[in-house]
Amino acid sequence: MCSVFVPSAALKSEGDFLQTAELLKKLIIPAGVAGDERGSFEELRELLSQYGEVKSDSSGNITVTRDGEGKHILLDAHFDTVGFVVTGIEEGGFLRLSKVGGPDMRTAEGTELTVHGKEDIFAVICTVPPHLSQGESRVSKDGSCVADTGMSTENLRRVVREGDRAGFKISFDRLGENCVSSPYTDNRAGAAVLLKALQYTKTKNKITLLLSAQEETGSAGAVCAGFKTDADMALAVDVSFALTPDSKASECGIAGKGPMIGFSPVLSRELSELLVKTAEENSIPCQREIMGGRTGTNADYLAVSRGAIPSALVSVPQKYMHTPVETVDLRDIESCAELVARFLERV
């Protein structure tokens, strides 16, 4: 740990807490299963325009640029989500699905979905009652499954085609005093961190905020954006594993104890240490996340883009990754945002 938990200025107001929850909710609502993120662009244009010039590209990335006179810093939070793709339409209103990215199929059976066809429709992933299945899963090992729309085959074919995406049904629930549970806090929580950081910071540096596409299927958005940018450095904000009683403490951070600062061979040690120093000097709680190789985030790709971009990683601790109940602590989003804001003023 970098420090004990000391409430910072950004955490003192319940109003700030409520604003953070509302911002996160706004970011979670737009659909964005990997490879089909474009629909979220128009939904977010008005929200993002207050932070700078908003553009999209052919990869599905959204960028927000705020001009400055110092270094050019690329801030990344991937905006795509895990989900499913329709591979077939069966008689009786059933859809065959394959996974996009890595949804946790252990929790899939009986899950509520939204299918994004010509219009959004409700569906549920089929499950055989335990009385008839002897308890074994009917979801295949490769993640393919069947969903029930309840529609006639004729009507279903009018609104859904093979190749359409489906995602966990959107929900947003407060959990206890400080947490929220929702299917897509990975990585809309990272986006919330960066937008809050831009509100808090007084940096004079040029900032490009990248809400990147297709991270869950190989980071194609970050690869393309990293190649195009002339940034002097990059900071990726994502989520990482938070401790629960059934997980290993050595592999997890702790929800509510602040940002997880990444240390990895692919990351800039100088920037990682500067993040820690910034946290300590501003009484921001933080945790070190040590990785012996790749980070599994867009930072891996930004770090080797063009002539190499010195890169750092900050993560929000999250429970239940890639399930319909991903859970984050609003205190961590606030403290991550303050850390990024103060970091931008130092580099």
VMD Tcl script that draws the C-alpha trace (Angstrom):
set ca {
  {0.00 0.00 0.00}
  {1.12 3.56 -0.64}
  {-0.66 5.12 2.31}
  {-3.47 4.61 4.76}
  {-6.87 5.85 3.68}
  {-7.12 9.59 4.21}
  {-10.12 11.34 2.64}
  {-8.87 13.85 0.08}
  {-10.52 17.07 -1.02}
  {-12.23 15.23 -3.85}
  {-13.94 12.87 -1.39}
  {-15.34 15.28 1.18}
  {-18.64 16.15 -0.47}
  {-21.60 13.81 -0.74}
  {-22.55 15.94 -3.73}
  {-19.36 14.83 -5.47}
  {-20.26 11.22 -4.70}
  {-23.68 11.62 -6.26}
  {-22.24 13.41 -9.30}
  {-19.74 10.58 -9.80}
  {-22.51 7.97 -9.60}
  {-24.62 9.91 -12.09}
  {-21.69 10.34 -14.49}
  {-20.90 6.63 -14.33}
  {-24.53 5.78 -14.99}
  {-24.60 8.03 -18.07}
  {-21.47 6.34 -19.39}
  {-22.80 2.82 -18.78}
  {-26.13 3.23 -20.60}
  {-24.88 3.41 -24.24}
  {-24.39 -0.02 -25.82}
  {-20.88 -0.86 -26.92}
  {-20.17 -4.56 -27.39}
  {-16.70 -4.82 -28.95}
  {-16.74 -4.12 -32.67}
  {-20.11 -2.37 -32.47}
  {-19.29 0.69 -30.40}
  {-20.34 3.34 -32.89}
  {-23.84 3.74 -31.51}
  {-22.43 5.12 -28.30}
  {-20.74 8.02 -30.10}
  {-23.82 10.12 -30.81}
  {-25.28 9.31 -27.39}
  {-22.15 10.69 -25.73}
  {-21.31 13.60 -28.02}
  {-23.10 16.23 -25.93}
  {-21.64 14.94 -22.66}
  {-18.09 14.80 -24.01}
  {-18.16 18.12 -25.88}
  {-17.75 20.08 -22.65}
  {-14.26 18.59 -22.27}
  {-12.89 19.48 -25.73}
  {-13.18 18.77 -29.44}
  {-14.90 15.41 -29.99}
  {-14.14 13.14 -32.97}
  {-14.53 9.50 -33.95}
  {-12.47 7.39 -36.34}
  {-12.89 4.36 -38.56}
  {-11.84 2.02 -35.73}
  {-14.75 3.09 -33.54}
  {-12.54 5.15 -31.21}
  {-13.81 8.37 -29.67}
  {-11.26 11.11 -28.99}
  {-11.59 14.35 -27.05}
  {-8.77 16.86 -27.50}
  {-7.98 19.70 -25.12}
  {-5.26 21.97 -26.45}
  {-2.33 23.02 -24.30}
  {1.18 24.37 -24.50}
  {3.21 21.68 -22.73}
  {3.65 17.99 -23.35}
  {1.09 15.98 -25.29}
  {-0.41 13.33 -23.01}
  {-2.65 10.52 -24.26}
  {-5.22 9.34 -21.72}
  {-6.88 6.03 -22.56}
  {-9.91 4.19 -21.22}
  {-11.40 1.49 -23.41}
  {-15.10 1.92 -23.97}
  {-16.10 -1.41 -25.46}
  {-17.66 -4.23 -23.46}
  {-17.81 -7.99 -23.53}
  {-20.95 -9.56 -24.95}
  {-22.28 -11.85 -27.66}
  {-22.83 -12.02 -31.42}
  {-25.84 -13.64 -33.10}
  {-24.69 -16.62 -35.16}
  {-28.06 -18.13 -36.02}
  {-31.84 -17.71 -35.76}
  {-33.83 -20.82 -34.80}
  {-37.50 -21.67 -35.07}
  {-39.52 -20.65 -32.04}
  {-37.79 -17.32 -31.45}
  {-34.43 -18.67 -30.32}
  {-31.04 -17.14 -31.14}
  {-27.72 -18.91 -31.27}
  {-24.96 -16.80 -29.78}
  {-21.18 -16.86 -29.54}
  {-19.24 -14.78 -27.06}
  {-17.45 -11.54 -27.96}
  {-14.45 -11.06 -25.70}
  {-14.55 -12.98 -22.48}
  {-17.93 -12.87 -20.69}
  {-17.88 -15.20 -17.69}
  {-19.97 -18.07 -19.02}
  {-20.23 -19.61 -15.54}
  {-22.79 -16.88 -14.78}
  {-24.44 -16.84 -18.21}
  {-27.28 -19.33 -17.89}
  {-30.56 -17.56 -17.20}
  {-28.97 -14.14 -17.74}
  {-31.03 -11.27 -19.14}
  {-29.79 -9.78 -22.43}
  {-30.48 -6.88 -24.72}
  {-30.14 -7.82 -28.39}
  {-29.13 -4.86 -30.53}
  {-30.88 -5.44 -33.84}
  {-32.83 -2.92 -35.91}
  {-34.35 -2.20 -32.54}
  {-33.35 -3.40 -29.08}
  {-35.20 -6.49 -27.86}
  {-35.15 -8.40 -24.59}
  {-33.90 -12.00 -24.40}
  {-32.76 -14.52 -21.81}
  {-30.01 -17.11 -22.13}
  {-31.61 -20.55 -21.98}
  {-31.00 -22.89 -19.10}
  {-32.23 -26.43 -18.47}
  {-33.85 -26.89 -15.02}
  {-31.58 -28.75 -12.59}
  {-34.28 -31.43 -12.28}
  {-33.60 -32.37 -15.94}
  {-29.89 -31.72 -16.21}
  {-28.31 -33.38 -13.15}
  {-26.72 -30.02 -12.49}
  {-24.33 -29.94 -15.46}
  {-23.99 -26.78 -17.54}
  {-25.53 -26.70 -21.02}
  {-23.31 -23.78 -22.11}
  {-20.62 -25.13 -24.42}
  {-16.94 -24.86 -23.56}
  {-16.36 -22.39 -26.41}
  {-18.99 -20.03 -24.97}
  {-21.75 -20.62 -27.52}
  {-25.27 -20.64 -26.11}
  {-28.94 -20.16 -27.00}
  {-31.17 -17.23 -26.05}
  {-34.95 -17.07 -25.97}
  {-36.65 -13.92 -27.30}
  {-40.23 -15.16 -26.93}
  {-40.97 -13.81 -30.42}
  {-42.31 -15.61 -33.44}
  {-39.58 -16.60 -35.87}
  {-41.07 -14.33 -38.54}
  {-41.12 -11.25 -36.31}
  {-37.69 -12.02 -34.91}
  {-36.14 -12.15 -38.38}
  {-37.58 -8.70 -39.10}
  {-35.49 -7.08 -36.36}
  {-32.45 -9.33 -35.81}
  {-29.85 -10.62 -38.26}
  {-26.81 -12.82 -37.92}
  {-23.91 -10.60 -36.87}
  {-25.97 -8.38 -34.57}
  {-24.58 -7.94 -31.06}
  {-26.16 -8.71 -27.71}
  {-25.06 -7.59 -24.28}
  {-26.02 -8.07 -20.66}
  {-29.15 -6.09 -19.86}
  {-28.21 -2.69 -18.49}
  {-28.66 -2.20 -14.77}
  {-27.17 0.24 -12.29}
  {-27.66 -0.40 -8.59}
  {-26.13 1.07 -5.46}
  {-24.58 -1.66 -3.32}
  {-24.12 -0.64 0.28}
  {-22.86 2.83 1.14}
  {-20.12 3.30 -1.45}
  {-20.42 0.77 -4.27}
  {-22.31 0.40 -7.53}
  {-23.04 -2.84 -9.38}
  {-23.59 -2.94 -13.13}
  {-22.61 -5.12 -16.12}
  {-20.26 -2.56 -17.68}
  {-18.14 -0.87 -15.04}
  {-15.36 -2.49 -17.11}
  {-14.38 -0.05 -18.36}
  {-16.88 2.75 -18.11}
  {-15.39 3.29 -14.64}
  {-12.09 4.16 -16.33}
  {-13.87 6.64 -18.59}
  {-15.49 8.25 -15.55}
  {-12.07 8.56 -13.89}
  {-10.62 10.43 -16.85}
  {-13.57 12.77 -17.28}
  {-13.48 13.61 -13.57}
  {-9.71 14.13 -13.78}
  {-10.17 16.66 -16.58}
  {-12.60 18.53 -14.33}
  {-10.12 18.56 -11.44}
  {-6.82 19.29 -13.18}
  {-5.18 22.64 -13.85}
  {-2.60 21.20 -16.23}
  {-1.43 23.30 -19.16}
  {-0.40 20.22 -21.13}
  {-2.17 19.17 -24.30}
  {-4.53 16.28 -23.53}
  {-6.01 13.72 -25.89}
  {-8.63 11.59 -24.19}
  {-9.09 8.29 -26.02}
  {-12.20 6.20 -25.40}
  {-10.88 3.23 -27.31}
  {-12.69 0.49 -29.19}
  {-12.19 -3.29 -29.31}
  {-9.98 -3.71 -26.24}
  {-11.89 -6.83 -25.22}
  {-11.05 -8.50 -28.53}
  {-7.38 -7.59 -28.87}
  {-6.96 -3.80 -28.38}
  {-7.34 -2.90 -32.07}
  {-8.57 0.58 -31.19}
  {-5.55 1.39 -29.05}
  {-3.17 -0.03 -31.65}
  {-4.58 2.29 -34.32}
  {-4.84 5.34 -32.09}
  {-1.36 4.85 -30.67}
  {0.10 4.69 -34.17}
  {-1.62 7.93 -35.21}
  {-0.79 9.99 -32.14}
  {2.26 12.15 -31.53}
  {1.86 11.89 -27.75}
  {4.89 12.26 -25.50}
  {3.48 9.78 -22.99}
  {0.36 7.73 -22.32}
  {-1.67 6.82 -19.26}
  {-4.21 3.99 -19.50}
  {-6.97 3.69 -16.91}
  {-8.72 0.33 -16.65}
  {-10.13 -1.96 -13.97}
  {-8.32 -4.76 -12.16}
  {-9.18 -7.49 -9.70}
  {-10.55 -6.61 -6.26}
  {-10.31 -9.00 -3.35}
  {-13.27 -11.17 -2.33}
  {-13.22 -13.97 0.26}
  {-12.95 -16.63 -2.44}
  {-9.99 -15.10 -4.32}
  {-6.22 -14.91 -3.72}
  {-4.99 -11.82 -1.92}
  {-1.71 -11.96 -3.84}
  {-3.58 -11.46 -7.12}
  {-5.94 -8.68 -6.05}
  {-6.20 -5.14 -4.82}
  {-8.74 -4.02 -2.24}
  {-11.91 -2.13 -3.17}
  {-12.13 1.21 -1.39}
  {-8.38 1.50 -0.85}
  {-7.65 3.60 -3.90}
  {-6.09 3.28 -7.35}
  {-3.91 0.33 -8.27}
  {-0.70 1.67 -9.84}
  {0.82 -0.75 -12.31}
  {4.44 -1.90 -12.29}
  {5.37 -4.09 -15.25}
  {8.30 -4.54 -17.67}
  {6.20 -3.00 -20.43}
  {5.42 0.13 -18.39}
  {7.64 3.14 -17.71}
  {9.14 2.64 -14.25}
  {9.73 6.39 -14.05}
  {6.06 7.18 -14.64}
  {4.88 4.45 -12.26}
  {7.08 5.81 -9.48}
  {5.91 9.35 -10.22}
  {2.31 8.20 -9.79}
  {3.16 6.71 -6.40}
  {5.01 9.86 -5.35}
  {2.10 12.02 -6.49}
  {-0.32 9.90 -4.46}
  {1.82 10.07 -1.33}
  {2.36 13.83 -1.54}
  {-1.38 14.46 -1.96}
  {-2.56 11.94 0.68}
  {-4.33 9.88 -1.98}
  {-4.69 6.22 -1.00}
  {-3.14 3.86 -3.54}
  {-1.95 0.31 -4.08}
  {0.92 -1.14 -6.13}
  {-0.05 -3.76 -8.71}
  {2.98 -5.85 -9.67}
  {2.98 -7.76 -12.96}
  {5.89 -9.81 -14.27}
  {5.00 -9.38 -17.92}
  {2.14 -7.90 -19.89}
  {-0.60 -5.98 -18.11}
  {-3.53 -7.30 -20.16}
  {-4.60 -3.71 -20.91}
  {-4.20 -1.17 -23.70}
  {-1.00 0.02 -22.01}
  {0.75 -3.02 -23.53}
  {0.07 -1.69 -27.03}
  {0.48 2.03 -26.41}
  {3.93 1.36 -24.94}
  {5.20 -0.09 -28.23}
  {3.37 2.22 -30.66}
  {5.42 4.03 -33.32}
  {8.79 4.69 -31.69}
  {7.39 3.61 -28.29}
  {5.29 5.85 -26.05}
  {6.33 5.86 -22.37}
  {3.22 4.48 -20.71}
  {1.72 4.05 -17.26}
  {-1.33 2.23 -15.91}
  {-3.80 3.08 -13.18}
  {-6.63 0.66 -12.39}
  {-9.88 0.83 -10.43}
  {-10.33 -2.25 -8.21}
  {-13.37 -4.20 -9.45}
  {-15.17 -7.27 -8.20}
  {-16.83 -9.91 -10.42}
  {-15.17 -8.97 -13.73}
  {-17.02 -9.83 -16.97}
  {-20.25 -10.73 -15.23}
  {-23.62 -8.89 -15.08}
  {-22.76 -7.68 -11.55}
  {-19.36 -5.97 -11.92}
  {-18.88 -3.89 -8.79}
  {-16.73 -0.82 -8.08}
  {-16.36 1.54 -5.15}
  {-17.15 5.20 -5.92}
  {-14.35 6.23 -3.54}
  {-11.87 4.53 -5.84}
  {-13.18 6.38 -8.89}
  {-12.82 9.68 -7.03}
  {-9.33 8.95 -5.73}
  {-8.21 7.65 -9.16}
  {-9.50 10.86 -10.74}
  {-7.68 13.04 -8.24}
  {-4.46 11.07 -8.73}
  {-4.64 11.45 -12.52}
  {-5.44 15.16 -12.16}
  {-2.42 15.83 -9.94}
  {-0.20 13.61 -12.12}
  {-1.11 15.65 -15.21}
  {0.09 18.77 -13.43}
  {3.49 17.24 -12.64}
  {4.62 15.65 -15.89}
}
mol new
graphics top color blue
foreach p $ca { graphics top sphere $p radius 0.5 }
foreach p [lrange $ca 0 end-1] q [lrange $ca 1 end] { graphics top cylinder $p $q radius 0.2 }
display resetview
